[in-house]
């Protein structure tokens, strides 16, 4: 049974930082690409960042470029999202996801096969 567990969410002031983690069980993460998405109340789920199997290529939403960094440690079956300079409008539930994508599909949620339960990130102004 595949399971993804996110952690590291919480309450932070605007301009602050958080590091999210997503640990997988039931599969070997190094064979899969990974993504982070977020969903704010009343809004659709949106792409945040993605990373290829080896970690050699990363992709970011324009809104987070230069502030967020996605990384992975395949020996720990874990992917990370370092978030700096957080903004109140980035308050959302953040989800990690596992799948196999191409350079044209990494931002589509339908690309991903497995999802975590999400972790709440709240950015206060």
Buried (B, 14 or more C-beta within 10 A) or exposed (E): EEEBBBEBBEEBEEEBEBBBBBBBEEBEBEEBBBBBBBBBEEEEBBBBBBBBBEBEEBBBBEEBEEBBBBBBBBEEBBBBBBBBEBBEEBBBBBBBBBBBBEEEBBBEBEBBEBBBEBBEBBBEE
